Amino acid sequence: MLPVLIAFSLNPPLWFWFNLLFNVCLHAMIDNLKCNELKINLIQDQLIHLAQILITWIMYVLEFYLG
């Protein structure tokens, strides 16, 4: 998220902060499922994180080109 923040000249729009907070909470919940509750394995954890990164990237690319 730091490169995106720098691309916004360290003055991002409000939706950036909501997206950051959402991603941090989602990351923490996924890691909790893997490490503490043992409900998912490492492969599932990494696939979910990759999907999270891809979705976030698509959101920022769409915002850049359409916004």
C-alpha positions in Angstrom: 0.0 0.0 0.0 3.0 2.3 0.4 3.6 2.7 -3.4 -0.1 3.7 -3.7 0.3 6.2 -0.9 3.3 7.7 -2.6 1.5 7.8 -6.0 -1.1 9.9 -4.2 1.7 12.2 -3.1 1.1 11.2 0.5 -2.4 12.8 0.3 -4.7 9.9 -0.6 -8.5 10.2 -0.8 -10.7 9.0 2.0 -11.5 5.7 0.3 -7.8 4.7 0.5 -8.0 4.7 4.3 -11.1 2.6 4.3 -9.5 0.1 1.9 -6.4 0.0 4.0 -8.4 -0.6 7.2 -10.5 -3.3 5.5 -7.4 -5.1 4.2 -5.6 -5.0 7.5 -8.7 -6.5 9.3 -9.2 -9.1 6.6 -5.5 -10.1 6.8 -5.7 -10.4 10.6 -8.9 -12.6 10.4 -7.3 -14.9 7.8 -4.1 -15.3 9.8 -6.2 -16.0 12.9 -8.0 -18.8 11.1 -4.7 -20.3 10.1 -2.7 -19.9 13.2 -5.0 -19.9 16.2 -8.2 -21.7 15.1 -6.4 -24.1 12.7 -9.4 -24.0 10.3 -7.4 -23.4 7.1 -4.0 -24.5 6.0 -1.0 -22.6 4.6 -2.0 -23.1 1.0 -5.5 -21.8 1.6 -4.1 -18.9 3.6 -1.8 -17.9 0.8 -4.4 -18.3 -1.9 -6.8 -16.0 0.0 -4.0 -13.4 0.4 -3.2 -13.6 -3.3 -6.9 -13.1 -4.1 -7.0 -10.1 -1.7 -4.0 -8.6 -3.4 -5.5 -9.1 -6.9 -8.8 -7.6 -5.9 -7.1 -4.6 -4.3 -4.9 -4.1 -7.4 -7.9 -4.2 -9.7 -9.7 -1.6 -7.5 -6.8 0.8 -7.7 -6.3 0.3 -11.5 -9.9 0.9 -12.1 -9.8 4.0 -9.9 -6.8 5.3 -11.8 -8.2 4.8 -15.3 -11.9 5.5 -14.6 -11.6 8.0 -11.7 
